[in-house]
Amino acid sequence: MLRFLFFLFLICSCGKSINTTNKEIIKSEKFTKIIVDVHLIEAKFETIKFKDELIAQAILQNDYDSIFNLHEITYEDFKKSLEYYSLKDKQLELIYTNALEEIKKKNSRLN
């Protein structure tokens, strides 16, 4: 999760203008679901990396591929959308707030 947050920080701190069209950007509702999935696999990675980091890395990469396939996007789609939302005033913050609420709901259903 730390790598993902560091990646997010780098993107947010770039301050460059992104030339994209709206059709290249994942809609915020779908992007929120993707962020939820990403955080869940990052949490899974953090719990298993202490046993065997190489295996954990392979599982993480496989999980990322699965998420992108499930949502029918590419890594580039994800990256462009993350860059786009990070440059929009408060929009990425709102996406993360919604994602956190969804994770809390999932967690309460498990308990």
The first five atom37 places (N, CA, C, CB, O) and aatype in JSON, in Angstrom:
{
  "aatype": [12, 10, 1, 13, 10, 13, 13, 10, 13, 10, 9, 4, 15, 4, 7, 11, 15, 9, 2, 16, 16, 2, 11, 6, 9, 9, 11, 15, 6, 11, 13, 16, 11, 9, 9, 19, 3, 19, 8, 10, 9, 6, 0, 11, 13, 6, 16, 9, 11, 13, 11, 3, 6, 10, 9, 0, 5, 0, 9, 10, 5, 2, 3, 18, 3, 15, 9, 13, 2, 10, 8, 6, 9, 16, 18, 6, 3, 13, 11, 11, 15, 10, 6, 18, 18, 15, 10, 11, 3, 11, 5, 10, 6, 10, 9, 18, 16, 2, 0, 10, 6, 6, 9, 11, 11, 11, 2, 15, 1, 10, 2],
  "atom_mask": [
    [1, 1, 1, 1, 1],
    [1, 1, 1, 1, 1],
    [1, 1, 1, 1, 1],
    [1, 1, 1, 1, 1],
    [1, 1, 1, 1, 1],
    [1, 1, 1, 1, 1],
    [1, 1, 1, 1, 1],
    [1, 1, 1, 1, 1],
    [1, 1, 1, 1, 1],
    [1, 1, 1, 1, 1],
    [1, 1, 1, 1, 1],
    [1, 1, 1, 1, 1],
    [1, 1, 1, 1, 1],
    [1, 1, 1, 1, 1],
    [1, 1, 1, 0, 1],
    [1, 1, 1, 1, 1],
    [1, 1, 1, 1, 1],
    [1, 1, 1, 1, 1],
    [1, 1, 1, 1, 1],
    [1, 1, 1, 1, 1],
    [1, 1, 1, 1, 1],
    [1, 1, 1, 1, 1],
    [1, 1, 1, 1, 1],
    [1, 1, 1, 1, 1],
    [1, 1, 1, 1, 1],
    [1, 1, 1, 1, 1],
    [1, 1, 1, 1, 1],
    [1, 1, 1, 1, 1],
    [1, 1, 1, 1, 1],
    [1, 1, 1, 1, 1],
    [1, 1, 1, 1, 1],
    [1, 1, 1, 1, 1],
    [1, 1, 1, 1, 1],
    [1, 1, 1, 1, 1],
    [1, 1, 1, 1, 1],
    [1, 1, 1, 1, 1],
    [1, 1, 1, 1, 1],
    [1, 1, 1, 1, 1],
    [1, 1, 1, 1, 1],
    [1, 1, 1, 1, 1],
    [1, 1, 1, 1, 1],
    [1, 1, 1, 1, 1],
    [1, 1, 1, 1, 1],
    [1, 1, 1, 1, 1],
    [1, 1, 1, 1, 1],
    [1, 1, 1, 1, 1],
    [1, 1, 1, 1, 1],
    [1, 1, 1, 1, 1],
    [1, 1, 1, 1, 1],
    [1, 1, 1, 1, 1],
    [1, 1, 1, 1, 1],
    [1, 1, 1, 1, 1],
    [1, 1, 1, 1, 1],
    [1, 1, 1, 1, 1],
    [1, 1, 1, 1, 1],
    [1, 1, 1, 1, 1],
    [1, 1, 1, 1, 1],
    [1, 1, 1, 1, 1],
    [1, 1, 1, 1, 1],
    [1, 1, 1, 1, 1],
    [1, 1, 1, 1, 1],
    [1, 1, 1, 1, 1],
    [1, 1, 1, 1, 1],
    [1, 1, 1, 1, 1],
    [1, 1, 1, 1, 1],
    [1, 1, 1, 1, 1],
    [1, 1, 1, 1, 1],
    [1, 1, 1, 1, 1],
    [1, 1, 1, 1, 1],
    [1, 1, 1, 1, 1],
    [1, 1, 1, 1, 1],
    [1, 1, 1, 1, 1],
    [1, 1, 1, 1, 1],
    [1, 1, 1, 1, 1],
    [1, 1, 1, 1, 1],
    [1, 1, 1, 1, 1],
    [1, 1, 1, 1, 1],
    [1, 1, 1, 1, 1],
    [1, 1, 1, 1, 1],
    [1, 1, 1, 1, 1],
    [1, 1, 1, 1, 1],
    [1, 1, 1, 1, 1],
    [1, 1, 1, 1, 1],
    [1, 1, 1, 1, 1],
    [1, 1, 1, 1, 1],
    [1, 1, 1, 1, 1],
    [1, 1, 1, 1, 1],
    [1, 1, 1, 1, 1],
    [1, 1, 1, 1, 1],
    [1, 1, 1, 1, 1],
    [1, 1, 1, 1, 1],
    [1, 1, 1, 1, 1],
    [1, 1, 1, 1, 1],
    [1, 1, 1, 1, 1],
    [1, 1, 1, 1, 1],
    [1, 1, 1, 1, 1],
    [1, 1, 1, 1, 1],
    [1, 1, 1, 1, 1],
    [1, 1, 1, 1, 1],
    [1, 1, 1, 1, 1],
    [1, 1, 1, 1, 1],
    [1, 1, 1, 1, 1],
    [1, 1, 1, 1, 1],
    [1, 1, 1, 1, 1],
    [1, 1, 1, 1, 1],
    [1, 1, 1, 1, 1],
    [1, 1, 1, 1, 1],
    [1, 1, 1, 1, 1],
    [1, 1, 1, 1, 1],
    [1, 1, 1, 1, 1],
    [1, 1, 1, 1, 1]
  ],
  "atom_positions": [
    [[0.82, -1.17, 0.0], [0.0, 0.0, 0.0], [0.88, 1.24, 0.0], [-0.94, -0.01, 1.2], [0.52, 2.26, -0.59]],
    [[2.0, 1.15, 0.65], [2.9, 2.3, 0.69], [3.4, 2.66, -0.69], [4.07, 2.02, 1.62], [3.53, 3.83, -1.03]],
    [[3.69, 1.63, -1.51], [4.14, 1.91, -2.88], [3.05, 2.63, -3.66], [4.53, 0.61, -3.59], [3.34, 3.57, -4.4]],
    [[1.81, 2.18, -3.5], [0.72, 2.81, -4.22], [0.54, 4.25, -3.76], [-0.58, 2.02, -4.02], [0.35, 5.15, -4.58]],
    [[0.6, 4.48, -2.45], [0.45, 5.85, -1.95], [1.61, 6.72, -2.42], [0.36, 5.85, -0.42], [1.42, 7.9, -2.74]],
    [[2.82, 6.15, -2.46], [3.97, 6.9, -2.96], [3.77, 7.24, -4.43], [5.28, 6.1, -2.76], [4.05, 8.36, -4.86]],
    [[3.28, 6.27, -5.19], [2.98, 6.49, -6.61], [1.95, 7.61, -6.76], [2.47, 5.18, -7.27], [2.09, 8.49, -7.6]],
    [[0.92, 7.56, -5.94], [-0.11, 8.59, -5.98], [0.47, 9.95, -5.64], [-1.25, 8.24, -5.02], [0.15, 10.95, -6.28]],
    [[1.32, 10.0, -4.64], [1.96, 11.26, -4.24], [2.79, 11.83, -5.39], [2.86, 11.05, -3.0], [2.74, 13.03, -5.65]],
    [[3.54, 10.98, -6.07], [4.35, 11.45, -7.19], [3.49, 12.05, -8.29], [5.18, 10.32, -7.75], [3.82, 13.09, -8.86]],
    [[2.41, 11.39, -8.58], [1.52, 11.89, -9.63], [0.92, 13.22, -9.22], [0.41, 10.87, -9.94], [0.85, 14.16, -10.02]],
    [[0.48, 13.31, -7.99], [-0.16, 14.55, -7.51], [0.82, 15.71, -7.47], [-0.76, 14.34, -6.13], [0.43, 16.86, -7.67]],
    [[2.08, 15.42, -7.21], [3.05, 16.49, -7.04], [3.65, 16.96, -8.37], [4.15, 16.04, -6.13], [4.36, 17.96, -8.4]],
    [[3.36, 16.26, -9.44], [3.94, 16.64, -10.73], [3.49, 18.01, -11.19], [3.59, 15.62, -11.77], [4.31, 18.79, -11.68]],
    [[2.23, 18.31, -11.06], [1.72, 19.62, -11.43], [1.69, 19.89, -12.93], [0.0, 0.0, 0.0], [1.56, 21.05, -13.33]],
    [[1.8, 18.86, -13.74], [1.76, 19.07, -15.19], [0.34, 18.91, -15.7], [2.7, 18.1, -15.9], [-0.5, 18.28, -15.07]],
    [[0.1, 19.48, -16.83], [-1.21, 19.39, -17.45], [-1.29, 18.09, -18.24], [-1.49, 20.61, -18.35], [-0.37, 17.74, -18.97]],
    [[-2.4, 17.38, -18.09], [-2.6, 16.11, -18.78], [-3.51, 16.36, -19.98], [-3.2, 15.03, -17.83], [-4.61, 16.89, -19.83]],
    [[-3.05, 15.99, -21.15], [-3.85, 16.13, -22.36], [-4.6, 14.83, -22.61], [-2.97, 16.51, -23.58], [-4.08, 13.91, -23.23]],
    [[-5.83, 14.78, -22.14], [-6.65, 13.6, -22.34], [-8.05, 14.06, -22.72], [-6.69, 12.7, -21.07], [-8.45, 15.19, -22.45]],
    [[-8.77, 13.15, -23.35], [-10.16, 13.42, -23.65], [-11.01, 12.7, -22.62], [-10.54, 12.98, -25.1], [-10.53, 11.77, -21.97]],
    [[-12.24, 13.12, -22.47], [-13.11, 12.51, -21.47], [-13.32, 11.02, -21.71], [-14.45, 13.22, -21.46], [-13.52, 10.27, -20.75]],
    [[-13.29, 10.59, -22.96], [-13.51, 9.17, -23.22], [-12.31, 8.32, -22.79], [-13.8, 8.94, -24.68], [-12.45, 7.1, -22.65]],
    [[-11.17, 8.92, -22.59], [-10.0, 8.18, -22.1], [-10.0, 8.03, -20.59], [-8.73, 8.88, -22.54], [-9.24, 7.22, -20.05]],
    [[-10.83, 8.78, -19.9], [-10.86, 8.79, -18.45], [-11.95, 7.84, -17.95], [-11.1, 10.22, -17.92], [-13.08, 7.85, -18.45]],
    [[-11.59, 7.03, -16.97], [-12.55, 6.12, -16.34], [-13.51, 6.97, -15.51], [-11.82, 5.03, -15.45], [-13.08, 7.85, -14.78]],
    [[-14.78, 6.7, -15.63], [-15.78, 7.45, -14.86], [-15.51, 7.3, -13.36], [-17.23, 6.97, -15.2], [-15.03, 6.26, -12.91]],
    [[-15.83, 8.34, -12.62], [-15.46, 8.38, -11.2], [-16.07, 7.23, -10.4], [-15.88, 9.7, -10.6], [-15.42, 6.71, -9.49]],
    [[-17.3, 6.82, -10.71], [-17.93, 5.72, -9.97], [-17.16, 4.42, -10.19], [-19.41, 5.55, -10.4], [-16.9, 3.66, -9.25]],
    [[-16.81, 4.17, -11.43], [-16.05, 2.95, -11.76], [-14.64, 3.05, -11.18], [-15.99, 2.73, -13.3], [-14.1, 2.07, -10.68]],
    [[-14.04, 4.23, -11.26], [-12.7, 4.42, -10.73], [-12.67, 4.19, -9.22], [-12.19, 5.83, -11.06], [-11.69, 3.66, -8.69]],
    [[-13.73, 4.59, -8.53], [-13.84, 4.34, -7.09], [-13.81, 2.84, -6.81], [-15.13, 4.97, -6.52], [-13.12, 2.4, -5.89]],
    [[-14.54, 2.07, -7.59], [-14.55, 0.61, -7.41], [-13.16, 0.02, -7.66], [-15.59, -0.04, -8.36], [-12.73, -0.9, -6.96]],
    [[-12.49, 0.55, -8.64], [-11.14, 0.08, -8.94], [-10.19, 0.4, -7.78], [-10.62, 0.7, -10.25], [-9.37, -0.43, -7.39]],
    [[-10.31, 1.61, -7.24], [-9.48, 2.0, -6.1], [-9.73, 1.09, -4.9], [-9.75, 3.47, -5.71], [-8.79, 0.71, -4.21]],
    [[-10.98, 0.73, -4.66], [-11.31, -0.21, -3.58], [-10.57, -1.52, -3.81], [-12.84, -0.46, -3.5], [-9.9, -2.03, -2.91]],
    [[-10.68, -2.06, -5.01], [-10.01, -3.32, -5.33], [-8.5, -3.21, -5.18], [-10.36, -3.75, -6.74], [-7.85, -4.13, -4.66]],
    [[-7.93, -2.1, -5.62], [-6.48, -1.9, -5.52], [-6.04, -1.88, -4.05], [-6.06, -0.59, -6.21], [-5.04, -2.5, -3.7]],
    [[-6.78, -1.19, -3.22], [-6.41, -1.13, -1.81], [-6.54, -2.49, -1.13], [-7.27, -0.11, -1.08], [-5.75, -2.84, -0.26]],
    [[-7.54, -3.26, -1.53], [-7.7, -4.59, -0.95], [-6.54, -5.52, -1.33], [-9.02, -5.21, -1.39], [-6.06, -6.28, -0.5]],
    [[-6.1, -5.45, -2.6], [-4.98, -6.32, -2.97], [-3.67, -5.83, -2.37], [-4.86, -6.4, -4.49], [-2.78, -6.63, -2.07]],
    [[-3.55, -4.52, -2.2], [-2.35, -3.99, -1.54], [-2.29, -4.45, -0.07], [-2.32, -2.44, -1.62], [-1.23, -4.78, 0.44]],
    [[-3.45, -4.47, 0.59], [-3.52, -4.95, 1.96], [-3.15, -6.43, 2.02], [-4.92, -4.72, 2.56], [-2.43, -6.87, 2.92]],
    [[-3.65, -7.19, 1.06], [-3.32, -8.62, 0.98], [-1.81, -8.79, 0.8], [-4.08, -9.3, -0.19], [-1.19, -9.63, 1.45]],
    [[-1.22, -8.0, -0.09], [0.22, -8.05, -0.32], [0.98, -7.78, 0.98], [0.63, -7.03, -1.39], [1.93, -8.49, 1.3]],
    [[0.57, -6.75, 1.71], [1.26, -6.39, 2.95], [1.22, -7.52, 3.97], [0.64, -5.13, 3.55], [2.16, -7.69, 4.75]],
    [[0.14, -8.3, 3.97], [0.05, -9.39, 4.95], [0.87, -10.61, 4.57], [-1.4, -9.79, 5.13], [1.31, -11.35, 5.45]],
    [[1.09, -10.83, 3.27], [1.83, -12.04, 2.88], [3.29, -11.79, 2.51], [1.14, -12.68, 1.71], [4.05, -12.74, 2.35]],
    [[3.69, -10.55, 2.39], [5.06, -10.28, 1.94], [6.12, -10.71, 2.96], [5.22, -8.82, 1.65], [7.27, -10.95, 2.59]],
    [[5.73, -10.8, 4.22], [6.71, -11.18, 5.24], [7.07, -12.66, 5.16], [6.16, -10.86, 6.61], [8.16, -13.06, 5.59]],
    [[6.17, -13.47, 4.62], [6.46, -14.89, 4.46], [7.43, -15.12, 3.3], [5.17, -15.69, 4.23], [8.43, -15.82, 3.44]],
    [[7.11, -14.52, 2.17], [7.95, -14.66, 0.98], [7.66, -13.5, 0.05], [7.71, -16.03, 0.28], [6.63, -13.48, -0.63]],
    [[8.56, -12.54, 0.01], [8.29, -11.32, -0.75], [8.21, -11.57, -2.25], [9.36, -10.29, -0.47], [7.42, -10.91, -2.93]],
    [[9.0, -12.49, -2.78], [8.94, -12.77, -4.22], [7.6, -13.35, -4.62], [10.06, -13.72, -4.62], [7.02, -12.97, -5.65]],
    [[7.1, -14.27, -3.82], [5.79, -14.85, -4.1], [4.71, -13.78, -3.95], [5.49, -16.05, -3.16], [3.78, -13.71, -4.76]],
    [[4.84, -12.96, -2.92], [3.87, -11.88, -2.7], [3.86, -10.92, -3.88], [4.2, -11.13, -1.41], [2.79, -10.46, -4.29]],
    [[5.03, -10.6, -4.43], [5.11, -9.7, -5.6], [4.4, -10.32, -6.8], [6.59, -9.4, -5.95], [3.67, -9.63, -7.53]],
    [[4.61, -11.61, -7.0], [3.97, -12.29, -8.13], [2.45, -12.3, -7.96], [4.5, -13.74, -8.25], [1.71, -12.08, -8.92]],
    [[1.99, -12.56, -6.74], [0.55, -12.55, -6.46], [-0.02, -11.15, -6.68], [0.28, -13.03, -5.02], [-1.09, -11.0, -7.26]],
    [[0.7, -10.14, -6.22], [0.25, -8.76, -6.38], [0.11, -8.42, -7.86], [1.23, -7.79, -5.7], [-0.91, -7.85, -8.27]],
    [[1.11, -8.76, -8.66], [1.03, -8.47, -10.1], [-0.14, -9.2, -10.74], [2.35, -8.87, -10.79], [-0.85, -8.63, -11.57]],
    [[-0.34, -10.45, -10.35], [-1.47, -11.21, -10.87], [-2.8, -10.58, -10.46], [-1.41, -12.66, -10.37], [-3.74, -10.51, -11.25]],
    [[-2.86, -10.12, -9.21], [-4.09, -9.46, -8.73], [-4.36, -8.16, -9.49], [-3.98, -9.19, -7.23], [-5.51, -7.87, -9.82]],
    [[-3.3, -7.38, -9.76], [-3.49, -6.16, -10.55], [-4.02, -6.51, -11.94], [-2.16, -5.39, -10.67], [-4.96, -5.87, -12.42]],
    [[-3.43, -7.5, -12.56], [-3.91, -7.93, -13.88], [-5.37, -8.35, -13.83], [-3.05, -9.09, -14.41], [-6.15, -8.04, -14.73]],
    [[-5.74, -9.06, -12.76], [-7.12, -9.51, -12.6], [-8.08, -8.33, -12.45], [-7.24, -10.44, -11.39], [-9.17, -8.33, -13.03]],
    [[-7.68, -7.33, -11.67], [-8.52, -6.14, -11.49], [-8.71, -5.42, -12.82], [-7.89, -5.19, -10.45], [-9.83, -5.06, -13.18]],
    [[-7.62, -5.23, -13.53], [-7.72, -4.52, -14.81], [-8.58, -5.3, -15.8], [-6.32, -4.28, -15.4], [-9.36, -4.71, -16.54]],
    [[-8.44, -6.62, -15.81], [-9.28, -7.45, -16.68], [-10.74, -7.4, -16.25], [-8.78, -8.9, -16.68], [-11.64, -7.28, -17.09]],
    [[-10.99, -7.49, -14.96], [-12.36, -7.46, -14.44], [-13.07, -6.17, -14.82], [-12.34, -7.61, -12.91], [-14.24, -6.19, -15.2]],
    [[-12.37, -5.06, -14.72], [-12.96, -3.76, -15.02], [-12.78, -3.35, -16.49], [-12.35, -2.7, -14.11], [-13.18, -2.26, -16.91]],
    [[-12.18, -4.25, -17.25], [-11.97, -4.03, -18.69], [-11.22, -2.74, -18.98], [-13.3, -4.02, -19.41], [-11.64, -1.93, -19.81]],
    [[-10.09, -2.58, -18.28], [-9.23, -1.42, -18.48], [-7.8, -1.91, -18.61], [-9.37, -0.4, -17.31], [-7.5, -3.08, -18.37]],
    [[-6.93, -1.0, -18.99], [-5.5, -1.29, -19.02], [-4.82, -0.5, -17.92], [-4.89, -0.97, -20.41], [-5.41, 0.38, -17.3]],
    [[-3.55, -0.83, -17.7], [-2.77, -0.04, -16.75], [-2.7, 1.42, -17.2], [-1.35, -0.62, -16.6], [-2.75, 2.33, -16.37]],
    [[-2.58, 1.63, -18.5], [-2.52, 3.0, -19.03], [-3.82, 3.75, -18.75], [-2.25, 2.98, -20.54], [-3.79, 4.93, -18.41]],
    [[-4.97, 3.07, -18.9], [-6.25, 3.7, -18.57], [-6.26, 4.13, -17.11], [-7.43, 2.72, -18.86], [-6.67, 5.24, -16.77]],
    [[-5.81, 3.23, -16.25], [-5.77, 3.51, -14.82], [-4.86, 4.69, -14.52], [-5.3, 2.27, -14.03], [-5.22, 5.61, -13.79]],
    [[-3.68, 4.66, -15.11], [-2.69, 5.72, -14.88], [-3.21, 7.07, -15.36], [-1.38, 5.37, -15.59], [-3.1, 8.07, -14.65]],
    [[-3.78, 7.12, -16.57], [-4.31, 8.37, -17.11], [-5.43, 8.91, -16.23], [-4.82, 8.17, -18.54], [-5.51, 10.11, -15.97]],
    [[-6.29, 8.02, -15.77], [-7.41, 8.45, -14.93], [-6.91, 8.96, -13.58], [-8.4, 7.3, -14.73], [-7.42, 9.95, -13.07]],
    [[-5.94, 8.28, -13.02], [-5.37, 8.72, -11.74], [-4.73, 10.09, -11.89], [-4.34, 7.7, -11.23], [-4.89, 10.95, -11.03]],
    [[-4.0, 10.29, -12.97], [-3.39, 11.6, -13.22], [-4.46, 12.67, -13.41], [-2.48, 11.53, -14.47], [-4.36, 13.77, -12.86]],
    [[-5.48, 12.33, -14.17], [-6.56, 13.28, -14.45], [-7.26, 13.71, -13.15], [-7.59, 12.65, -15.42], [-7.41, 14.9, -12.89]],
    [[-7.67, 12.72, -12.34], [-8.39, 13.05, -11.11], [-7.49, 13.75, -10.09], [-8.97, 11.79, -10.5], [-7.98, 14.55, -9.28]],
    [[-6.22, 13.47, -10.12], [-5.32, 14.12, -9.16], [-5.17, 15.61, -9.45], [-3.94, 13.46, -9.18], [-4.84, 16.39, -8.56]],
    [[-5.42, 16.0, -10.69], [-5.33, 17.41, -11.07], [-6.65, 18.15, -10.93], [-4.83, 17.52, -12.48], [-6.7, 19.37, -11.09]],
    [[-7.71, 17.43, -10.65], [-9.02, 18.05, -10.47], [-9.21, 18.41, -9.0], [-10.16, 17.09, -10.96], [-8.91, 17.61, -8.11]],
    [[-9.69, 19.61, -8.77], [-9.86, 20.11, -7.42], [-10.77, 19.21, -6.58], [-10.43, 21.51, -7.46], [-11.97, 19.13, -6.83]],
    [[-10.21, 18.55, -5.62], [-10.93, 17.71, -4.63], [-11.56, 16.45, -5.2], [-11.99, 18.52, -3.98], [-12.15, 15.67, -4.44]],
    [[-11.47, 16.21, -6.49], [-12.16, 15.05, -7.06], [-11.51, 13.73, -6.62], [-12.17, 15.14, -8.58], [-12.21, 12.77, -6.3]],
    [[-10.18, 13.68, -6.62], [-9.51, 12.46, -6.17], [-9.77, 12.22, -4.69], [-8.0, 12.54, -6.45], [-9.92, 11.07, -4.26]],
    [[-9.81, 13.28, -3.91], [-10.12, 13.16, -2.48], [-11.51, 12.56, -2.29], [-10.02, 14.53, -1.78], [-11.71, 11.71, -1.42]],
    [[-12.46, 13.0, -3.08], [-13.81, 12.47, -2.99], [-13.85, 11.0, -3.4], [-14.76, 13.29, -3.88], [-14.54, 10.19, -2.77]],
    [[-13.12, 10.64, -4.43], [-13.05, 9.24, -4.86], [-12.49, 8.38, -3.74], [-12.18, 9.1, -6.13], [-13.01, 7.3, -3.45]],
    [[-11.42, 8.85, -3.1], [-10.82, 8.09, -2.0], [-11.73, 8.02, -0.79], [-9.48, 8.69, -1.61], [-11.77, 7.0, -0.1]],
    [[-12.46, 9.09, -0.51], [-13.41, 9.07, 0.59], [-14.5, 8.03, 0.33], [-14.05, 10.46, 0.79], [-14.85, 7.26, 1.23]],
    [[-15.02, 8.0, -0.88], [-16.03, 7.01, -1.25], [-15.46, 5.6, -1.21], [-16.58, 7.32, -2.64], [-16.14, 4.66, -0.79]],
    [[-14.23, 5.44, -1.65], [-13.59, 4.12, -1.62], [-13.41, 3.64, -0.18], [-12.22, 4.17, -2.33], [-13.65, 2.48, 0.12]],
    [[-13.0, 4.54, 0.7], [-12.83, 4.19, 2.11], [-14.16, 3.76, 2.73], [-12.24, 5.37, 2.89], [-14.21, 2.8, 3.5]],
    [[-15.23, 4.47, 2.4], [-16.56, 4.09, 2.9], [-16.94, 2.7, 2.41], [-17.62, 5.13, 2.46], [-17.5, 1.9, 3.17]],
    [[-16.66, 2.41, 1.16], [-16.98, 1.09, 0.6], [-16.15, 0.0, 1.29], [-16.71, 1.07, -0.92], [-16.67, -1.09, 1.57]],
    [[-14.9, 0.27, 1.56], [-14.05, -0.7, 2.27], [-14.58, -0.93, 3.68], [-12.57, -0.21, 2.32], [-14.6, -2.07, 4.15]],
    [[-15.01, 0.12, 4.34], [-15.6, -0.01, 5.69], [-16.85, -0.88, 5.65], [-15.93, 1.37, 6.29], [-17.05, -1.71, 6.53]],
    [[-17.7, -0.69, 4.63], [-18.89, -1.49, 4.49], [-18.55, -2.96, 4.3], [-19.73, -1.0, 3.32], [-19.15, -3.84, 4.91]],
    [[-17.56, -3.22, 3.44], [-17.13, -4.61, 3.2], [-16.57, -5.22, 4.47], [-16.08, -4.66, 2.07], [-16.83, -6.39, 4.76]],
    [[-15.81, -4.45, 5.21], [-15.23, -4.94, 6.45], [-16.3, -5.25, 7.49], [-14.24, -3.92, 7.0], [-16.2, -6.24, 8.21]],
    [[-17.32, -4.41, 7.59], [-18.39, -4.65, 8.57], [-19.2, -5.88, 8.22], [-19.31, -3.43, 8.67], [-19.7, -6.57, 9.11]],
    [[-19.34, -6.18, 6.92], [-20.05, -7.38, 6.51], [-19.27, -8.64, 6.85], [-20.34, -7.34, 5.02], [-19.85, -9.7, 7.07]],
    [[-17.95, -8.52, 6.9], [-17.12, -9.68, 7.23], [-17.1, -9.97, 8.73], [-15.71, -9.47, 6.73], [-16.87, -11.11, 9.14]],
    [[-17.32, -8.96, 9.52], [-17.28, -9.13, 11.0], [-18.58, -9.56, 11.57], [-16.86, -7.87, 11.66], [-18.69, -9.74, 12.78]]
  ]
}
